[in-house]
Amino acid sequence: MARPKLRSGNLPLEATSFVGRRSELAELKKKLTTARLVSLVGPGGVGKTRLAIRIGTDLGRGFVAGAWLVPLADVRDAALVANAAVAALDLRDQAAMEPLQILVYYLQDKQLLLILDNCEHLLDAAAALVAEVLRAAPGVRVITTSREPLQVPGEHVVQVAPLELPPGDGSVTLGQLGHNEAVMLFIERAVAASGTFELTNSNQAAVVHLCRRLDGLPLAIELAAVRTRVLTAEQILERLTDRFALLTGGGRAALPRHQTLQTTIDWSYDLLSGGEQALLRRLCVFAGRFTLEDVESVCTSDDLSAPEVLDMLTSLVDKSLATKEDVKTIACYRLHETMREYATLKLRDGHEVETLGERCLEYYRTTCLRFADQARYRLLEFLTWADLEIDNIRAVLHQCLALGEFARGLDIAASMGYYWITHGTSVRWLDQLLAAGEGSPSTLVRAYYLRGWLGLIQADAAAARTWIARAVTTAREKGQLPQLSESLSLAVTTESVVGDLEAARRYLDEAEAMTDGLHDFPATIELVQARAVHAICREDLDTASAESLEGLRLSREAGDLYQVESMLRNLGMVGMMAGDLDSAMSRSVEALRVARQIDNRLAQYYGLATLGWRAASSGQARLAAQLLGAAEAVGTRAGAEIMGPSLPFWAQAKELALDALGQSKFEAEFTAGNQMSRDAAVRLALGELRQDQVEAGADAAPGPLAKREVEVARLIAEGLSNKRIGAQLFISEATVATHVRNIMNKLGINSRAQIAGWMASAER
């Protein structure tokens, strides 16, 4: 079996070649050896994001926890900057901690490169986050991209200039010209667009003048180069020159760079058909990525029909005016931030801002409402859709708050319940929208119920009780009996977990008296879950087992994965309380598989800890310590805390493993589990990996070499000199030489070529 790879970052693969920027890359590498914050500052379209991703790719291996990109272009609300960082680092705000707390707690002992991209519209919030990270996490270095500095203490600013321009006097040869950065970019993008473009003696003057006229701005050059599919370089130059002449009165005066870029985009826009122009300007209504279905639903009109959208969207991608990315099996699209700003201006000029904003709001509202009652039965489909659309949904919620559309905003927020529960509790939206007191009775009950559920997950009993009481009162007043039953059952679960079993019994009696006659699955399954939890908290294991088995049967028949996992977790808990190791093991393994399937980190946290208890109770102390360490890490990354009757069993598991291993060995194994990737930890707990396979993973050193020696050996295998290795790993050249000698001594070899050969065989 192949060794498991630990994630070392999330930097995207570069879809096109990276051209030039040698001096900037060298300056950045030098600065990052001493500076902890470097800001790449420059105008839109100058290539800041590409430069940041390239330097992150080059330097990422020098950080144990890798390089991570936090894209902020799609974030419209300053309050969500920390949420964006949490999501980018694959963490979750799924329980009681605030997103910034989760982020800082996770980063505090990490060696990591963090890249915050497109900060200019969120300067204060980005600056506050960066300042807190730098204060709390000494092993983290930060790169930001922005149109202006963050003004954070210790910030080193690197001005990102346009690409190097070719001389305009014809003083360089054709061969020399091909090494100029701006010309190289034009040639590469032109070849990609036309398939046949070639720099020749006859067109070199036109290419030189084009690059110079476009001020070496990468985005402008790319927009011009893509037109070589239908125009020659000379024709492109002629048309652009005419456009610039209109702005300079026919003179040769240079335009400001931002105007150069806008003029180039204007030229590209004017070459579009009327339908393509309408589509491009309307696409700015999406805050993040969007699908073909989104576009067909929001952007069509009498002059742009749905059947035309695919061809026109394809044309915009071909012309580099929009980009395409695949998310799992779904094709998605997005606009470059500069292009979105331009499209917004055009939408305003066309007096379509309100129309498109309303259409977008209503589209997401109706889509969310369609999912509201079906999400539990189509959970994987719903979560995939919600994860893809979350930036647009948050932008629409922000719009609802700004416009006072509280009732419609609440429709959206309350319908997203299963996403908030499994992927992030985001009570902020519900609290702000509920404060207005507007909404239909059915939506208000759903929102009160959801807010109470989130309070329970966050171990906030006071909030849970308050909101559940509102759900009960409103459902009772409006005669919504299924919703009343669900709310009463949630009250049973809440009171049971916090220890008020008498109050739980009163709620349970009322729920039982009304639910059977409703013939409603959600009400029935919530009642079964309430009975099971109440029985567990009363230590009535026979009733708990019977109710959970019945709930498991009903959930599987209905296709309710969330409740399948909950019932299996109940059964694992019953096995643990009964001392039945086999039952606890089998049920917890099943529950963890489902938790992984729906990516519920809170449930994975419980599953890892329960299986850690089982390992400790069966004499597998090393495995127990590792799983308990992994559980703590997963819980921390979700902002979660242990609560309920599980708590004493997990404390017992730690004591058993500690007694068996001794303090130092227990701490070593616990730390090893804590540093394990979540995927590897879950696979270990499920028996899909053996401990020796985890230990031989990508984060561990193969054979006799220490981890840093492995990193040096890998770079030697890639052909890097000691000087370049030192720059990559942020260590001195002398230290690299010491590592090389140690590697040779340990392996009994005497050449760099032999190190490369050994590394190749070790990583097979």
HELIX and SHEET records of a PDB file:
HELIX    1   1 ARG A   22  LEU A   32  1                                  11    
HELIX    2   2 LYS A   48  LEU A   59  1                                  12    
HELIX    3   3 GLY A   60  GLY A   62  5                                   3    
HELIX    4   4 ALA A   78  LEU A   80  5                                   3    
HELIX    5   5 VAL A   81  ALA A   88  1                                   8    
HELIX    6   6 PRO A   99  LEU A  107  1                                   9    
HELIX    7   7 GLU A  120  LEU A  122  5                                   3    
HELIX    8   8 LEU A  123  ALA A  136  1                                  14    
HELIX    9   9 LEU A  174  LEU A  177  1                                   4    
HELIX   10  10 GLU A  181  SER A  194  1                                  14    
HELIX   11  11 GLN A  204  ARG A  213  1                                  10    
HELIX   12  12 PRO A  218  ALA A  225  1                                   8    
HELIX   13  13 VAL A  226  ARG A  229  5                                   4    
HELIX   14  14 ALA A  233  THR A  248  1                                  16    
HELIX   15  15 ARG A  257  ASP A  270  1                                  14    
HELIX   16  16 GLY A  274  ARG A  282  1                                   9    
HELIX   17  17 LEU A  283  VAL A  285  5                                   3    
HELIX   18  18 LEU A  292  VAL A  298  1                                   7    
HELIX   19  19 ALA A  306  ASP A  318  1                                  13    
HELIX   20  20 GLU A  337  ASP A  349  1                                  13    
HELIX   21  21 VAL A  353  ALA A  372  1                                  20    
HELIX   22  22 LEU A  379  LEU A  403  1                                  25    
HELIX   23  23 PHE A  406  SER A  415  1                                  10    
HELIX   24  24 GLY A  417  HIS A  423  1                                   7    
HELIX   25  25 VAL A  427  LEU A  434  1                                   8    
HELIX   26  26 PRO A  441  ILE A  457  1                                  17    
HELIX   27  27 ALA A  461  GLU A  477  1                                  17    
HELIX   28  28 LEU A  481  VAL A  498  1                                  18    
HELIX   29  29 LEU A  501  THR A  515  1                                  15    
HELIX   30  30 ASP A  516  LEU A  518  5                                   3    
HELIX   31  31 PHE A  521  CYS A  537  1                                  17    
HELIX   32  32 LEU A  541  ALA A  558  1                                  18    
HELIX   33  33 LEU A  561  ALA A  578  1                                  18    
HELIX   34  34 LEU A  581  GLN A  597  1                                  17    
HELIX   35  35 ARG A  601  SER A  617  1                                  17    
HELIX   36  36 ALA A  621  ALA A  638  1                                  18    
HELIX   37  37 GLY A  644  SER A  646  5                                   3    
HELIX   38  38 LEU A  647  LEU A  661  1                                  15    
HELIX   39  39 GLN A  663  ASN A  674  1                                  12    
HELIX   40  40 ARG A  678  ALA A  685  1                                   8    
HELIX   41  41 GLN A  691  GLU A  695  1                                   5    
HELIX   42  42 LYS A  707  ALA A  717  1                                  11    
HELIX   43  43 ASN A  722  LEU A  729  1                                   8    
HELIX   44  44 GLU A  733  LEU A  747  1                                  15    
HELIX   45  45 ARG A  752  ALA A  762  1                                  11    
SHEET    1   A 5 ALA A  67  PRO A  71  0                                        
SHEET    2   A 5 LEU A 112  ASP A 117  1                                        
SHEET    3   A 5 VAL A 140  SER A 146  1                                        
SHEET    4   A 5 LEU A  37  VAL A  41  1                                        
SHEET    5   A 5 GLU A 155  GLN A 159  1                                        
SHEET    1   B 3 PHE A 290  THR A 291  0                                        
SHEET    2   B 3 ILE A 330  ARG A 334 -1                                        
SHEET    3   B 3 THR A 323  VAL A 327 -1                                        
END                                                                             
